[in-house]
Amino acid sequence: MKKNTILAASAVALIGLGLTGCTAAADESGANADAAGVTCPDGKIRFGILPYEDPERLEPAYQTLAAALSEKLDCEVEVSITEDYAAEVLAMENDQLEIAQFGPLGFVFANQRADATAMVSFGDAEGNPTTYTGGIWVPKDSPVQTIEDLKGKTLALGSPGSTSGDALPMSALKDAGIDEDVTADYAGGHPEALLALVNGTVDAAQINSQTLATATAEGTFDESKFRQVWKSEEIPNDPITVRGNMPQEFKDAVSEALLSLDAADVEKVSGFLGVDPAGPLIPVTNETYKPLFDLAETMGLTEKDV
Protein backbone atom coordinates (compact mmCIF):
# COMPACT_ATOMS: atom_id res chain seq x y z
CA MET A 1 0.00 0.00 0.00
CA LYS A 2 2.79 2.35 0.85
CA LYS A 3 4.41 1.72 -2.53
CA ASN A 4 1.15 2.37 -4.36
CA THR A 5 0.67 5.62 -2.43
CA ILE A 6 4.09 6.78 -3.51
CA LEU A 7 3.36 5.89 -7.12
CA ALA A 8 0.02 7.70 -6.98
CA ALA A 9 1.67 10.76 -5.50
CA SER A 10 4.31 10.67 -8.21
CA ALA A 11 1.62 10.43 -10.87
CA VAL A 12 -0.18 13.46 -9.45
CA ALA A 13 3.10 15.37 -9.37
CA LEU A 14 3.84 14.45 -12.99
CA ILE A 15 0.33 15.46 -14.06
CA GLY A 16 0.79 18.72 -12.19
CA LEU A 17 4.08 19.32 -13.95
CA GLY A 18 2.44 18.54 -17.27
CA LEU A 19 -0.36 20.95 -16.58
CA THR A 20 2.12 23.59 -15.46
CA GLY A 21 4.11 23.04 -18.65
CA CYS A 22 0.96 23.35 -20.77
CA THR A 23 -0.06 26.48 -18.88
CA ALA A 24 3.40 27.99 -19.36
CA ALA A 25 3.33 27.14 -23.06
CA ALA A 26 -0.12 28.66 -23.38
CA ASP A 27 1.01 31.76 -21.52
CA GLU A 28 4.07 32.05 -23.75
CA SER A 29 1.94 31.58 -26.87
CA GLY A 30 -0.49 34.24 -25.68
CA ALA A 31 2.35 36.63 -24.89
CA ASN A 32 3.82 36.09 -28.35
CA ALA A 33 0.43 36.72 -29.92
CA ASP A 34 0.01 39.89 -27.87
CA ALA A 35 3.48 41.08 -28.87
CA ALA A 36 2.74 40.38 -32.52
CA GLY A 37 -0.52 42.27 -32.19
CA VAL A 38 1.28 45.30 -30.79
CA THR A 39 3.92 45.41 -33.53
CA CYS A 40 1.55 44.36 -36.33
CA PRO A 41 -1.80 46.02 -35.57
CA ASP A 42 -4.73 44.48 -37.48
CA GLY A 43 -2.25 42.37 -39.43
CA LYS A 44 -0.59 45.24 -41.31
CA ILE A 45 1.12 48.60 -41.02
CA ARG A 46 -0.24 51.44 -43.17
CA PHE A 47 2.55 53.66 -44.53
CA GLY A 48 1.53 57.05 -45.92
CA ILE A 49 3.56 58.88 -48.57
CA LEU A 50 3.15 62.51 -49.60
CA PRO A 51 2.68 62.96 -53.37
CA TYR A 52 5.81 65.01 -54.03
CA GLU A 53 6.36 63.26 -57.39
CA ASP A 54 4.20 61.42 -59.91
CA PRO A 55 2.58 58.63 -57.82
CA GLU A 56 3.17 56.11 -60.61
CA ARG A 57 6.90 56.76 -60.25
CA LEU A 58 6.91 56.87 -56.47
CA GLU A 59 4.96 53.62 -56.03
CA PRO A 60 7.65 51.09 -57.07
CA ALA A 61 10.33 52.89 -55.08
CA TYR A 62 8.29 52.82 -51.89
CA GLN A 63 7.13 49.25 -52.48
CA THR A 64 10.79 48.22 -52.40
CA LEU A 65 11.32 50.02 -49.09
CA ALA A 66 8.06 48.65 -47.68
CA ALA A 67 8.92 45.07 -48.65
CA ALA A 68 12.22 45.30 -46.79
CA LEU A 69 10.51 46.80 -43.74
CA SER A 70 7.81 44.13 -43.88
CA GLU A 71 10.44 41.40 -43.78
CA LYS A 72 12.15 42.99 -40.77
CA LEU A 73 8.91 43.28 -38.81
CA ASP A 74 7.23 40.10 -40.10
CA CYS A 75 4.19 42.24 -40.85
CA GLU A 76 2.65 43.45 -44.11
CA VAL A 77 3.47 47.11 -44.84
CA GLU A 78 0.83 48.71 -47.04
CA VAL A 79 1.97 51.77 -49.02
CA SER A 80 -0.58 54.54 -49.49
CA ILE A 81 0.31 57.57 -51.62
CA THR A 82 -2.18 60.18 -50.51
CA GLU A 83 -4.03 62.64 -52.71
CA ASP A 84 -2.26 65.68 -51.28
CA TYR A 85 -0.46 66.98 -48.20
CA ALA A 86 -3.68 67.76 -46.33
CA ALA A 87 -5.09 64.27 -46.96
CA GLU A 88 -1.99 62.65 -45.47
CA VAL A 89 -2.17 64.75 -42.28
CA LEU A 90 -5.89 64.01 -41.97
CA ALA A 91 -5.35 60.27 -42.50
CA MET A 92 -2.86 60.09 -39.64
CA GLU A 93 -5.08 62.23 -37.43
CA ASN A 94 -7.96 59.81 -38.07
CA ASP A 95 -5.83 56.74 -37.18
CA GLN A 96 -5.76 55.57 -40.81
CA LEU A 97 -1.94 55.56 -40.97
CA GLU A 98 0.50 54.11 -38.47
CA ILE A 99 3.60 55.60 -40.08
CA ALA A 100 4.09 58.27 -42.75
CA GLN A 101 6.70 60.28 -44.58
CA PHE A 102 5.95 64.00 -44.50
CA GLY A 103 7.62 67.03 -45.96
CA PRO A 104 9.29 69.05 -43.20
CA LEU A 105 6.45 71.59 -42.95
CA GLY A 106 3.77 68.92 -43.36
CA PHE A 107 5.38 67.19 -40.41
CA VAL A 108 4.82 70.31 -38.29
CA PHE A 109 1.08 70.10 -38.94
CA ALA A 110 1.03 66.31 -38.47
CA ASN A 111 2.77 66.78 -35.14
CA GLN A 112 0.20 69.35 -34.08
CA ARG A 113 -2.82 67.31 -35.18
CA ALA A 114 -1.75 63.66 -34.80
CA ASP A 115 1.21 63.95 -32.42
CA ALA A 116 3.37 62.53 -35.23
CA THR A 117 6.90 61.81 -34.03
CA ALA A 118 9.96 61.92 -36.29
CA MET A 119 11.86 58.62 -36.31
CA VAL A 120 14.27 58.51 -39.25
CA SER A 121 15.32 60.43 -42.33
CA PHE A 122 17.55 59.85 -45.34
CA GLY A 123 21.32 59.77 -44.89
CA ASP A 124 24.17 59.98 -47.36
CA ALA A 125 26.67 57.21 -48.09
CA GLU A 126 28.57 58.06 -44.89
CA GLY A 127 25.41 58.05 -42.82
CA ASN A 128 25.31 61.84 -42.43
CA PRO A 129 22.08 63.90 -42.47
CA THR A 130 21.05 65.25 -45.87
CA THR A 131 19.32 68.47 -46.84
CA TYR A 132 17.78 70.15 -49.86
CA THR A 133 16.99 73.73 -50.90
CA GLY A 134 14.05 75.62 -52.31
CA GLY A 135 14.55 77.89 -55.28
CA ILE A 136 12.87 80.28 -57.69
CA TRP A 137 13.90 80.01 -61.34
CA VAL A 138 13.30 82.14 -64.43
CA PRO A 139 14.26 81.79 -68.12
CA LYS A 140 17.85 82.76 -68.79
CA ASP A 141 16.79 85.71 -70.97
CA SER A 142 14.30 87.02 -68.37
CA PRO A 143 14.76 90.60 -67.14
CA VAL A 144 14.25 89.26 -63.60
CA GLN A 145 17.61 89.27 -61.85
CA THR A 146 16.60 89.24 -58.18
CA ILE A 147 13.56 88.21 -56.19
CA GLU A 148 12.51 91.87 -55.97
CA ASP A 149 12.22 91.93 -59.76
CA LEU A 150 9.33 89.43 -59.55
CA LYS A 151 6.97 92.30 -58.75
CA GLY A 152 4.11 92.15 -61.25
CA LYS A 153 5.17 88.71 -62.50
CA THR A 154 3.54 85.26 -62.39
CA LEU A 155 5.01 82.51 -60.21
CA ALA A 156 4.18 78.79 -60.26
CA LEU A 157 4.20 77.19 -56.82
CA GLY A 158 3.94 73.49 -55.99
CA SER A 159 1.17 72.52 -53.57
CA PRO A 160 -0.37 74.10 -50.46
CA GLY A 161 1.58 73.15 -47.36
CA SER A 162 4.74 72.24 -49.25
CA THR A 163 7.91 73.41 -47.55
CA SER A 164 9.88 74.38 -50.66
CA GLY A 165 6.89 74.61 -52.97
CA ASP A 166 4.83 77.02 -50.91
CA ALA A 167 5.91 78.28 -47.48
CA LEU A 168 9.54 79.17 -48.13
CA PRO A 169 9.12 80.97 -51.48
CA MET A 170 6.09 82.85 -50.09
CA SER A 171 8.11 83.78 -47.02
CA ALA A 172 10.86 85.09 -49.31
CA LEU A 173 8.35 87.19 -51.27
CA LYS A 174 6.99 88.57 -48.00
CA ASP A 175 10.49 89.42 -46.76
CA ALA A 176 11.09 91.25 -50.05
CA GLY A 177 7.86 93.18 -49.55
CA ILE A 178 6.29 91.99 -52.81
CA ASP A 179 4.05 89.11 -51.71
CA GLU A 180 0.96 91.17 -52.65
CA ASP A 181 2.44 92.13 -56.03
CA VAL A 182 3.19 88.66 -57.42
CA THR A 183 0.55 86.42 -58.99
CA ALA A 184 1.40 83.11 -57.37
CA ASP A 185 -0.62 80.03 -58.35
CA TYR A 186 -0.37 76.39 -57.33
CA ALA A 187 0.56 74.16 -60.26
CA GLY A 188 -0.33 70.94 -58.43
CA GLY A 189 3.13 69.72 -57.45
CA HIS A 190 6.85 70.21 -57.90
CA PRO A 191 7.08 68.61 -61.37
CA GLU A 192 4.06 70.59 -62.56
CA ALA A 193 5.59 73.89 -61.42
CA LEU A 194 8.80 73.08 -63.30
CA LEU A 195 6.78 72.14 -66.39
CA ALA A 196 4.91 75.45 -66.29
CA LEU A 197 8.24 77.28 -66.48
CA VAL A 198 9.60 75.05 -69.24
CA ASN A 199 6.41 75.57 -71.26
CA GLY A 200 6.58 79.32 -70.79
CA THR A 201 3.17 79.69 -69.15
CA VAL A 202 4.62 81.59 -66.16
CA ASP A 203 7.40 84.11 -65.62
CA ALA A 204 8.99 82.12 -62.78
CA ALA A 205 8.58 78.88 -60.86
CA GLN A 206 9.66 77.32 -57.63
CA ILE A 207 12.01 74.40 -58.28
CA ASN A 208 13.66 72.72 -55.33
CA SER A 209 17.01 70.96 -55.56
CA GLN A 210 15.36 67.51 -55.39
CA THR A 211 13.10 68.13 -58.39
CA LEU A 212 15.96 69.85 -60.20
CA ALA A 213 18.21 66.81 -59.81
CA THR A 214 15.51 64.37 -60.97
CA ALA A 215 14.45 66.47 -63.97
CA THR A 216 18.03 67.16 -65.04
CA ALA A 217 18.92 63.46 -64.86
CA GLU A 218 15.86 62.57 -66.93
CA GLY A 219 16.53 65.27 -69.51
CA THR A 220 13.27 67.15 -68.89
CA PHE A 221 15.03 70.32 -67.68
CA ASP A 222 18.02 72.02 -69.35
CA GLU A 223 19.55 74.10 -66.58
CA SER A 224 21.58 76.13 -69.08
CA LYS A 225 18.35 77.73 -70.37
CA PHE A 226 17.26 78.99 -66.95
CA ARG A 227 18.57 80.96 -64.00
CA GLN A 228 17.99 80.77 -60.26
CA VAL A 229 17.12 84.12 -58.68
CA TRP A 230 16.45 82.94 -55.14
CA LYS A 231 17.65 80.03 -53.03
CA SER A 232 16.54 79.04 -49.54
CA GLU A 233 18.61 77.98 -46.59
CA GLU A 234 19.28 74.26 -46.25
CA ILE A 235 16.18 72.23 -45.30
CA PRO A 236 16.47 68.91 -43.42
CA ASN A 237 15.22 66.04 -45.56
CA ASP A 238 11.80 64.47 -45.06
CA PRO A 239 11.17 62.51 -41.86
CA ILE A 240 9.44 59.15 -41.64
CA THR A 241 7.15 59.50 -38.64
CA VAL A 242 5.00 57.38 -36.36
CA ARG A 243 1.54 58.25 -35.05
CA GLY A 244 1.66 59.54 -31.50
CA ASN A 245 -0.96 57.23 -29.97
CA MET A 246 0.77 54.02 -31.06
CA PRO A 247 2.25 51.85 -28.25
CA GLN A 248 5.86 52.54 -27.38
CA GLU A 249 6.73 48.92 -28.21
CA PHE A 250 5.46 49.51 -31.75
CA LYS A 251 7.39 52.77 -32.09
CA ASP A 252 10.61 51.16 -30.92
CA ALA A 253 10.22 48.12 -33.18
CA VAL A 254 9.50 50.17 -36.31
CA SER A 255 12.30 52.63 -35.63
CA GLU A 256 14.79 49.80 -35.07
CA ALA A 257 13.66 48.04 -38.25
CA LEU A 258 13.93 51.21 -40.37
CA LEU A 259 17.41 51.94 -39.06
CA SER A 260 18.54 48.40 -39.88
CA LEU A 261 17.51 48.56 -43.56
CA ASP A 262 20.31 48.32 -46.11
CA ALA A 263 21.05 51.36 -48.25
CA ALA A 264 19.92 49.32 -51.26
CA ASP A 265 16.46 49.09 -49.73
CA VAL A 266 16.03 52.86 -49.68
CA GLU A 267 18.18 54.10 -52.58
CA LYS A 268 15.29 54.40 -55.04
CA VAL A 269 13.41 56.63 -52.63
CA SER A 270 16.58 58.54 -51.74
CA GLY A 271 17.07 59.30 -55.43
CA PHE A 272 13.80 61.25 -55.53
CA LEU A 273 15.01 63.22 -52.50
CA GLY A 274 18.27 64.27 -54.15
CA VAL A 275 20.46 61.88 -52.13
CA ASP A 276 23.17 60.37 -54.32
CA PRO A 277 24.89 58.13 -53.46
CA ALA A 278 22.29 56.80 -51.05
CA GLY A 279 23.08 55.76 -47.54
CA PRO A 280 21.06 54.12 -44.77
CA LEU A 281 18.21 55.77 -42.92
CA ILE A 282 19.43 57.75 -39.93
CA PRO A 283 17.75 58.70 -36.62
CA VAL A 284 16.12 62.12 -36.28
CA THR A 285 13.94 63.76 -33.65
CA ASN A 286 11.29 66.46 -33.64
CA GLU A 287 14.04 68.90 -32.68
CA THR A 288 15.70 68.29 -36.07
CA TYR A 289 12.78 70.18 -37.65
CA LYS A 290 12.65 73.09 -35.20
CA PRO A 291 13.40 75.64 -37.98
CA LEU A 292 10.15 74.56 -39.65
CA PHE A 293 8.19 74.87 -36.41
CA ASP A 294 9.68 78.36 -36.09
CA LEU A 295 8.76 79.20 -39.70
CA ALA A 296 5.15 78.13 -39.17
CA GLU A 297 4.95 80.30 -36.07
CA THR A 298 6.59 83.31 -37.74
CA MET A 299 4.28 83.15 -40.76
CA GLY A 300 1.22 82.31 -38.68
CA LEU A 301 0.69 79.05 -40.57
CA THR A 302 -1.78 76.45 -39.34
CA GLU A 303 -3.19 73.20 -40.69
CA LYS A 304 -5.70 75.35 -42.62
CA ASP A 305 -2.81 76.39 -44.85
CA VAL A 306 -2.27 72.82 -46.00
C-alpha positions, -999 to 999 in steps of 0.1 A, spaced: 0 0 0 28 23 9 44 17 -25 12 24 -44 7 56 -24 41 68 -35 34 59 -71 0 77 -70 17 108 -55 43 107 -82 16 104 -109 -2 135 -94 31 154 -94 38 144 -130 3 155 -141 8 187 -122 41 193 -139 24 185 -173 -4 209 -166 21 236 -155 41 230 -186 10 233 -208 -1 265 -189 34 280 -194 33 271 -231 -1 287 -234 10 318 -215 41 321 -237 19 316 -269 -5 342 -257 24 366 -249 38 361 -284 4 367 -299 0 399 -279 35 411 -289 27 404 -325 -5 423 -322 13 453 -308 39 454 -335 15 444 -363 -18 460 -356 -47 445 -375 -23 424 -394 -6 452 -413 11 486 -410 -2 514 -432 26 537 -445 15 571 -459 36 589 -486 32 625 -496 27 630 -534 58 650 -540 64 633 -574 42 614 -599 26 586 -578 32 561 -606 69 568 -603 69 569 -565 50 536 -560 77 511 -571 103 529 -551 83 528 -519 71 492 -525 108 482 -524 113 500 -491 81 486 -477 89 451 -486 122 453 -468 105 468 -437 78 441 -439 104 414 -438 122 430 -408 89 433 -388 72 401 -401 42 422 -408 26 435 -441 35 471 -448 8 487 -470 20 518 -490 -6 545 -495 3 576 -516 -22 602 -505 -40 626 -527 -23 657 -513 -5 670 -482 -37 678 -463 -51 643 -470 -20 627 -455 -22 647 -423 -59 640 -420 -54 603 -425 -29 601 -396 -51 622 -374 -80 598 -381 -58 567 -372 -58 556 -408 -19 556 -410 5 541 -385 36 556 -401 41 583 -427 67 603 -446 59 640 -445 76 670 -460 93 690 -432 64 716 -429 38 689 -434 54 672 -404 48 703 -383 11 701 -389 10 663 -385 28 668 -351 2 694 -341 -28 673 -352 -17 637 -348 12 639 -324 34 625 -352 69 618 -340 100 619 -363 119 586 -363 143 585 -393 153 604 -423 176 598 -453 213 598 -449 242 600 -474 267 572 -481 286 581 -449 254 580 -428 253 618 -424 221 639 -425 210 652 -459 193 685 -468 178 702 -499 170 737 -509 141 756 -523 145 779 -553 129 803 -577 139 800 -613 133 821 -644 143 818 -681 179 828 -688 168 857 -710 143 870 -684 148 906 -671 142 893 -636 176 893 -619 166 892 -582 136 882 -562 125 919 -560 122 919 -598 93 894 -595 70 923 -587 41 922 -613 52 887 -625 35 853 -624 50 825 -602 42 788 -603 42 772 -568 39 735 -560 12 725 -536 -4 741 -505 16 732 -474 47 722 -493 79 734 -476 99 744 -507 69 746 -530 48 770 -509 59 783 -475 95 792 -481 91 810 -515 61 829 -501 81 838 -470 109 851 -493 83 872 -513 70 886 -480 105 894 -468 111 912 -501 79 932 -496 63 920 -528 41 891 -517 10 912 -526 24 921 -560 32 887 -574 5 864 -590 14 831 -574 -6 800 -584 -4 764 -573 6 742 -603 -3 709 -584 31 697 -574 69 702 -579 71 686 -614 41 706 -626 56 739 -614 88 731 -633 68 721 -664 49 755 -663 82 773 -665 96 751 -692 64 756 -713 66 793 -708 32 797 -692 46 816 -662 74 841 -656 90 821 -628 86 789 -609 97 773 -576 120 744 -583 137 727 -553 170 710 -556 154 675 -554 131 681 -584 160 699 -602 182 668 -598 155 644 -610 144 665 -640 180 672 -650 189 635 -649 159 626 -669 165 653 -695 133 672 -689 150 703 -677 180 720 -693 196 741 -666 216 761 -691 184 777 -704 173 790 -669 186 810 -640 180 808 -603 171 841 -587 164 829 -551 176 800 -530 165 790 -495 186 780 -466 193 743 -462 162 722 -453 165 689 -434 152 660 -456 118 645 -451 112 625 -419 94 592 -416 72 595 -386 50 574 -364 15 583 -350 17 595 -315 -10 572 -300 8 540 -311 22 518 -282 59 525 -274 67 489 -282 55 495 -318 74 528 -321 106 512 -309 102 481 -332 95 502 -363 123 526 -356 148 498 -351 137 480 -383 139 512 -404 174 519 -391 185 484 -399 175 486 -436 203 483 -461 210 514 -483 199 493 -513 165 491 -497 160 529 -497 182 541 -526 153 544 -550 134 566 -526 166 585 -517 171 593 -554 138 612 -555 150 632 -525 183 643 -541 205 619 -521 232 604 -543 249 581 -535 223 568 -511 231 558 -475 211 541 -448 182 558 -429 194 578 -399 178 587 -366 161 621 -363 139 638 -336 113 665 -336 140 689 -327 157 683 -361 128 702 -376 126 731 -352 134 756 -380 102 746 -397 82 749 -364 97 784 -361 88 792 -397 51 781 -392 50 803 -361 66 833 -377 43 831 -408 12 823 -387 7 791 -406 -18 765 -393 -32 732 -407 -57 754 -426 -28 764 -448 -23 728 -460 
